[in-house]
Amino acid sequence: MAQKNNFPFSIREYRPSDQRAVMALFHDGIREHVYPAFFKAMSHPDHVGIALSISMAGYVLGGSSYFQAVLFGSAWAGLTYYCCQEIYEGYAKRRLSADMADIPANYLENPDSGFWVAEADVGGQSKLVGIMAVTGKEGGAEGERFRDPDAGAAGGGGEEDEEKEDEVARDAADGSYGEMSHVVVAFPWRRKNLGSQLAKKALDFCKERGHARLVLDVSSPQKEAIALYQKLGFVQTASHSDTHANRWFSKLARITVMRMEKFI
């Protein structure tokens, strides 16, 4: 049954007829992070220095050619953009061909998991404007992922490993937990409290199922999403650079993934 609220949209459980709209919204929502990631990376002091150095090299090698300087600098920017695109596009393709290829089997048939959509009346017609999923997991499942040396392309070390070990200990003590993912809100419906309502729906679901906490992963360029989760009481517990892309892509794009959680 649809969950009504004070805004012109409702939240309900996913239906098979939603598949095409859900996949399109998810793909577009993930690709949207490419430009913020690119501009964030290019504004980093290290990238600025490298771009200037490469441009200067082009200027010198081209015999004081400004065109060559711009060409070399543009090549560096193009490489950075390509890395950002590959990270997000690759993530979207993997999820669309994996768990999202059969949402009923992977989410709805598991009583501890769920998938919801938000729809609104647009011009007299119902339109899908948001999605969100929760996957129920047993304590320690997250820890096994961090213990696996082949879990990602980029390895951690030092304080980051200690943070992950602390999470493993918490998982063992807390029991089951929910992992929120696939949170996308269509652009015209942002800043209308829809993102908060989706997150609260996930929290209520986890509370009903007896999960001890709700966790999520968010990439560093998603500043608005991070601010929203912090406002809702989520705190960062770990970070890593495992984007499941080539490790050099992650380094050039300077994207980190933050794990946030809220106890229920």
N, C-alpha and C positions, 0 to 999 in steps of 0.2 A: 504494500500500500504506500502511496506517495506520502512523503513527509512534508507537510505544509509549513510555511513560515510567514513572516510579515512582509516578505518581498515578493515580487511577481515571478517567482519560480518555485518549483517543487523538486524534492529529491526522492527518488524511488529506486528500487532494485533494477538491475540490468535485465533487459529482455533480448532474446535472440534477434529480434527485428532491429535492435539498436546497433548491430555490429558494424555496418558500414559507416555510420555517423561517428561511432566511438573511435574507430580506427583512424578516420580522417582527422578528428579533433586531437587525438593523441599524437599523431605524426606531426601535425602542424604545431602543436604546443611544444614538442621537444625541439623541433628545428628552430623555433623562435629564439632559443637560447644562444644560437650561433653568433649573431651579431654582438650581443652584450659580452659574450666571452672573448670575441675578437678585440673589441675596443678596450676591454679590461686588460687583456694581455699586451696590446700595443702601447698602452699608457704606462706600463711598468717601466721603471727606470732602466732596468737591464735591457729591455727590448728597445727603448729609445736610444740607448747607447749603441747597441748593435746596429740598428737601422742607420744611425748617423755614420758609423764606421764603414758599413757596407756602401753607403752612398758616396762617401769620400773616396773609397777604393775605386768605385766606378768612375768617379770624376777624374782621378789620377790615371787609371788605366785607359780611359777614353781620351786622353790628351786634353784635359781641362774641358771635358764635355759635360754640360749640365744634363743633357738628355741621358747620357750613360749613368750619371749619378741618380737621376730619378728612376731609371730602369732598374738599377741594382736595388735601390730602396724599395721599389714596388714588388720586386721578386721576393724580398724578405717578408713584406706584408702579406703577399699572396700565399707564401708557405705557412705563415701563422694562421691565416684564415682557413686554409685547407685542413690544418690539424684540428681546429675547432669544429669544422663541419664534419670531419670524419668521426670525431668523438660522439657528437650528438646524433648524427645520422645513423652511425653504426649501432648506437644504443637503441634507437627507435626501431630499426629493422630487426634487431635480435628479439626485442620484446613482442613485436607484431607477429613474428614467426614462431614464437614460443608460447608463453602463457596466454597471450591475447588472441592466439589463433583459435582457442576453444575456451572462452570465458566461462560458460556454464560448467564444464568439467573441472576447470582449474580453480574456480572460485565458488560458484553457487552450490555445487554438490558437496562442498566441505562446510560443515556447520560452523567451523571456527574462522571461516574466511567469507568475504563478500565483495561485491562489485556494485557500485551505485552510479546513477547518472542524474544530472540536474537538467530539467527542461523548463522552458519559459514560453509564454505566448508571444509570438512575434508576428504581427500582421494577421492575427486570427488563426495562426497555425502554430502547433507545438514544435519547438526547435530544441535540440540538445545543446546545452551551453556549458556543461561541466561534467567531469568524471572523477572517480576516486575508487581505489581498491584497498582492501585490507587482507593480509595473509596471516593466518594464525600459525604460530610456530612454538615449538617446545623449547624450554630452557636448555641452553647449550648449543642449539642449532646455529646461532649466530657465531658462537665461539669457535665451532668447528670450521666455519668459513674463514675466520681469521687465522686459524692454526694451519690451514692448508697452504703449503708453500707455492702451489700452482694456482691459487685463487685469483691472482691478478698479474698484470704485466710488470707493475712497479712494486718492489718490495719496500717494507718499512724497516724501522730500526730505532733503537734508543727509547726515548720517551713515548713515541708513538706505539711501540710494542707493549710498553707497560700499560698504556691506556687500554689497549685491546685485551690484555690479560685481566685487567680490572673488570672489563665488560663481561668476560667469560665467567668470572666469579659471580657477578651480579645475576647473570642468566641462570646459573645453577641454583641460586638462592631464590630467585623470583618466580620460577616456573614458567608457564606459558606467557607469551606476549604477542602483540599484534604488530605487523609491519605495514605501514601505510605507503602506498605507491600510486603511480599513474594519476597524480593530481593535476588536472588541467582545467582552467577556466577560460572560456572564449573571451577574446579581448573586450568586446562591448559590455561584458558583464563583470568586469573587474571593478574593484572598489565599491562593490554593492553588497558586501558581506557574504557573498557566495562561498569564497574560499574558507572563511571561518565556519560557515555552516557545514561544509563538507568535512572539515577537520573535526568538528564537534560530533558529527554523525559517526565518524570513525571511533572517537573516544567513547561514545555511548555504546556502540557495538562491542567494543573490547570489554567494557565494564559488564555488559550483559553476559558475555561469554566467559567472564572470570579471568581475563588476561590481566597480568600485573602492571603492564605498561604498554605504551604505544611508541614505536620507534619509526624513524624515517630517514632517508638519505636525501640530501639536497646539495647541488653543486654551487660552488662559490659565486658564480655570476648571478645567481638568482637572489638578488638582494631583497626584493620585495617579499618573496616567499619566506626568506629567513626572518625578516622583521615580523611577518605575520605569525610564524610559529613561536617566536620568542614572546610575542604579545599573548599568545595562548598558553604560555607556561612551559614550552619545550626548552630544553637546555642542550648545548652541544656536549657530547661525551667523547667523541673521537673524530679523527679526520685521516684521510688517506688520499693517495693519488691514483687509485686503481679505477681507471675509467674503462677497462676492458679493451682499450685500444693500445697500439704500440706505445711503449713507455716514453719514447722520444716525442710522440705526439702530445702526450700529457705534459711533458716538461715544457715544450714550446708554447702550448696553449695556456700553461700555468693554471690549470683547473684542478681544484681539490674538491673532494667529496666529503661533506660533513655529516656525521651521524648525530641526530638529535633525538631526544626521548622525553617522555612525560609519564610519570608514575600516576596510576589511576587510583 
